């Protein structure tokens, strides 16, 4: 490893430390991620021997090669960004119309044990249809209406993180990492659902079962609050938006299969139809339009999170171009077992975000039809989706869902590590064991 590669690695690690310490140092992780990407590409452009990296001759040739590499990585990242923007806007629009309340208002139990399973399974299946970040936000808002005691609410919020990440791991649209793998053709919709569905469920059911024997009593619900002022959607509009929103999210994999077009076009199709629908529904009522239209939803979309993914993915792409990922691949290959490699990647995703780790793995190991576990729907990719998704639950900063819940509920890092991490680890290794058993005996013999 030459000097510029060492310097880039140091910068990358420093950037991740600052991202992990976002709350103590009071610097938003998005700002750090964007700076990290720009600084890495700048160091690479100024210090790396580009003629050797790109096998070109002359300043113009190397400059063009660098520019083409940057554009290619930006294009790959843009597909994910536009998909996320479309999906998050649809979800915000459904939520503005109180569509999700149709589901959540039916939770009436006060028993901690029953509520544990209800919250766990609702989160698990909702995350597979929507995405784990949005699901965590919706369920966190629900918990505020269900549980008054702060530490009881923190505990259930921890379960939401585990369930959201587990639910997102077995669906092509449930997690940013599975979206990445799906968009690039590493996995297919039916393949990932069939071969990791049970595995992900086990990673949730095992900790839920263990925790059930510890919980006692009932939760105390908060006092009723006066409804917020402003226009509200009718019941018919709530049902319409719920059906359209969930319907188009589910239709996106079908759209890709039928047309062979990228998934972000399918999600933009859904967004366009919903946008036209809200224009028709609310155009005559300014108060409704200001709150319920797609334009209003766009203002509520978590743009900093989207930009965070942009920064971190472009930073990882720079390391890929500079050759760091090849060196990492060489180190991981020495282990001689891709199951161990994926498990280590999953454990690492508890310390840093799982998005760059999956991006790194995709850069290290290209799809290879001649190698069974590296072909499309190969065991390496499926197990990677599971490990990177559920491994992010082990620490609260390891996933987008965890970071969102941490911010909303102000959960203490050490509290989470003491109260939730052991159960997340238990579920992670239980699911991993089930997948390895199924993979070796049934699916990939």
Buried (B, 14 or more C-beta within 10 A) or exposed (E): EEEBBEBBBEBBEEBBEBBBBBBEEEBBBBBBBBBBBBBBBEBBBEBBEBBEBBEBEEEEBBBEBBEEBBEEBBEBBEBBBBBBBBBBBBBBBBBBBBBBBBBBEEBEBBBBBBBBBBBBBBBBBBBBBBBBBBBBBBBBBBBBBBBEEEEBBBBBBBBBBBBBBBBBBBBBBBBBBBBBBBBBEBBBBEBBBBBBBBBBBBBBBBBBEBBEEEBEEEBEEEEEEEEEEEBBBEEEBBBBBBEBBBEBBEBBBEBBEEEEEBBBBBBBBBBEBBBEBBEEBBEEEEEBBEBBBBBBBBEBBBEEBBBBBBBBBBBBBBBBBBBBBEBBBEEBEEEEEBBEBBBBBBBBBBBBBBBBBBBBBBBBBEBEEEEEBBBBBBBBBBBBBBBBBBBBBBBBBBBBBBBBBBEBBEBBBEBBBEBBBEBBBBBBBBBBEBBBEBBEEEBBE
